[in-house]
């Protein structure tokens, strides 16, 4: 069978790549074309458009790029029609994918939505479109089962969370510290030693997020001179973007670059978090990944004031912005948002994450509970198998 998959950001690319492997296992003769990223291409999908050329987030940012967005819609519709797939599979990315769901459904294609949009947090009215344009909804959080059934009468399919597979299958997740030190030294051009202690910085996957979050994270570096800070870079962001932000930060604060020696390292987020004593993380997929890996963390999030004010008005009915906190419905780790994401507060919390053993132990116990709630591995293969079975039912 033929599958057309659309993912619009780094996390979607990761989940899409694992789904592609699952589809190729469940349907060895399948053909897959996709809008996604490098990981989906490496997994065997024919990449037609890269998410780094299409991803836009933030109310002001969307308004500024409306022409480009409309052109992306046109190109994607054309690609779907030319390929004529048995199923269009949409991965999260609701602003774009809801339009594609409507288009594909009206053209008679089977529509699967994998990783449901977080309509339980905001824009709940989108549930009407899910019900109208999506043939089968596949979810990755257990609390969504009752939400979609009770609120929308949608029988969503839950087969576990694919991040468990992503973490466990990473080739460096269980490496020893000596190997980690050697690789980080080679990748960064620095000379690290076994005595070094690390803190991971994950500032987001989009330029506008990084432009607001990274400078705040850099503010804390000099307060912890006995630790080495490593920036786990987003794959779609060029290195010179990070370099320019760091140089700008140094100029603004009258510092020499050597005073903020923070290596920017690509493709190593999981081992960096695994080998770090703590992590300062932008909210999103990375915070859940950090929890599954087991690193004590604090979530920091900043955006433009306009985007923040609008989002605060629209996001209602949820206590937390981080997925791990939402899943357990408790504050496993602190969330510092907008004005709270400042040098003083972040530094105080990071000190707790590094020195307060009872605090650290309690957080790690919650991490174990989180893994238990999410279930075992194999989610990607199980979802792929369920999709193939759904299409076979239609054929029969």
C-alpha positions, 0 to 999 in steps of 0.5 A, spaced: 500 500 500 501 507 499 502 512 505 503 519 504 505 522 511 506 529 513 510 531 519 512 539 521 517 539 526 523 535 529 518 531 534 514 529 528 520 527 524 522 523 530 515 519 531 514 519 523 521 515 522 519 510 527 512 509 524 515 508 517 520 503 520 513 500 523 509 500 516 515 497 512 515 491 517 508 490 517 507 492 510 514 490 506 511 492 499 509 499 501 511 505 498 511 511 502 512 519 501 512 524 506 513 531 508 518 531 514 525 531 515 532 527 515 530 522 520 524 520 516 528 520 510 533 515 513 527 510 515 525 509 508 520 515 506 521 519 500 522 526 502 518 531 498 519 537 503 523 538 509 520 541 515 525 546 516 522 550 510 515 549 513 515 550 520 512 556 523 509 557 530 507 563 534 501 568 532 505 574 530 510 569 526 505 566 522 502 573 520 508 575 517 509 568 513 502 567 511 504 567 503 509 562 504 504 558 508 499 558 503 504 556 498 506 550 502 498 548 502 498 548 495 504 544 494 502 539 499 495 538 496 499 537 489 503 532 492 498 528 495 494 528 488 500 526 484 501 520 489 494 517 490 496 514 496 491 509 500 492 513 506 494 520 508 497 520 515 498 526 519 502 527 525 501 532 530 502 539 527 495 541 527 495 548 524 497 545 517 494 538 518 487 540 519 487 543 512 490 537 509 485 532 513 479 536 510 482 536 503 484 529 503 477 527 506 474 530 501 478 527 495 476 520 498 483 518 501 483 515 508 485 519 513 489 517 519 491 522 525 497 520 529 499 524 535 492 527 536 493 535 537 492 537 544 485 540 543 484 538 551 489 544 552 486 549 547 482 550 541 477 545 543 473 546 537 478 542 533 474 536 535 469 537 530 474 537 525 477 531 527 470 527 528 468 530 521 475 529 517 479 523 520 477 516 519 482 513 525 485 517 531 491 514 534 493 517 540 500 517 545 497 519 552 493 514 556 489 520 559 486 522 552 482 515 551 477 518 556 477 525 553 476 523 546 471 518 548 467 522 553 467 529 549 467 527 542 465 520 542 471 518 538 474 511 539 481 513 539 487 508 538 492 508 544 498 503 543 503 506 548 508 512 547 513 512 541 518 516 545 519 510 550 522 506 543 526 512 541 529 513 548 531 505 548 533 504 541 538 510 541 545 507 540 548 511 545 543 511 551 547 506 555 554 508 553 559 509 559 562 516 561 569 515 558 566 513 551 561 519 552 567 524 554 571 522 548 565 523 543 563 530 546 571 532 546 571 530 538 564 533 537 565 540 540 573 541 539 574 541 547 577 537 552 573 534 557 575 529 562 572 524 567 572 529 572 567 533 569 560 534 571 555 536 566 548 540 565 544 540 559 541 546 555 535 544 550 532 551 548 527 548 543 526 546 536 524 553 532 528 559 531 523 564 535 523 559 541 531 559 541 532 566 540 528 567 547 530 561 551 537 560 550 539 567 552 536 566 559 539 559 559 546 562 558 544 567 564 545 561 569 552 559 566 557 563 570 553 561 576 555 554 576 563 554 574 564 547 577 559 544 571 560 544 564 554 546 560 552 543 553 547 545 548 543 540 545 542 543 538 535 542 534 537 538 528 533 543 523 537 550 526 544 551 523 550 552 527 551 559 525 544 561 528 546 559 535 553 562 534 550 569 533 545 568 539 551 567 543 556 572 540 550 577 541 549 575 548 556 576 550 556 583 547 550 585 550 553 583 557 560 585 556 563 578 556 568 575 552 566 569 548 571 564 553 567 567 559 561 563 556 564 557 553 558 553 551 559 548 546 553 547 541 552 539 539 548 536 534 544 529 534 546 527 541 540 530 545 539 523 549 546 521 551 547 529 553 541 528 558 543 521 560 550 523 562 548 530 565 546 531 572 541 536 571 537 539 564 534 546 563 529 544 558 524 548 553 517 545 554 515 540 549 517 533 547 524 534 550 521 535 557 518 528 556 524 525 553 528 528 559 523 525 564 524 518 560 531 518 560 531 520 568 535 527 568 532 532 573 530 538 570 526 544 570 522 547 564 523 554 562 519 557 557 519 564 554 516 567 547 514 574 544 510 578 549 504 578 544 504 571 543 505 569 550 499 574 552 494 571 546 496 563 548 495 565 555 488 567 553 487 561 549 490 556 553 484 554 559 483 548 563 490 545 564 494 546 570 501 544 566 504 546 560 509 540 560 507 533 558 510 529 564 506 533 569 500 533 565 500 525 564 501 524 572 497 530 573 502 533 578 508 538 578 513 533 578 518 538 576 517 546 576 515 550 570 518 557 569 514 561 564 515 568 561 517 572 567 519 567 572 524 564 567 529 569 569 536 568 572 535 568 579 529 563 579 532 558 574 539 558 578 535 557 585 532 551 582 538 548 578 541 548 585 536 544 588 536 539 582 544 538 583 544 538 590 538 537 594 538 529 594 531 528 597 528 533 592 532 529 586 530 522 589 522 524 589 523 527 582 526 520 579 520 516 583 515 520 579 519 518 573 518 511 574 511 512 575 511 516 569 514 510 565 509 505 568 503 509 566 505 510 559 506 502 558 511 498 555 515 499 548 513 497 541 508 503 540 511 505 533 510 498 531 503 497 534 501 503 531 503 501 524 500 494 525 493 497 527 494 502 521 495 496 516 489 492 519 485 498 518 486 499 511 485 491 510 478 492 513 477 497 508 479 493 502 475 487 504 
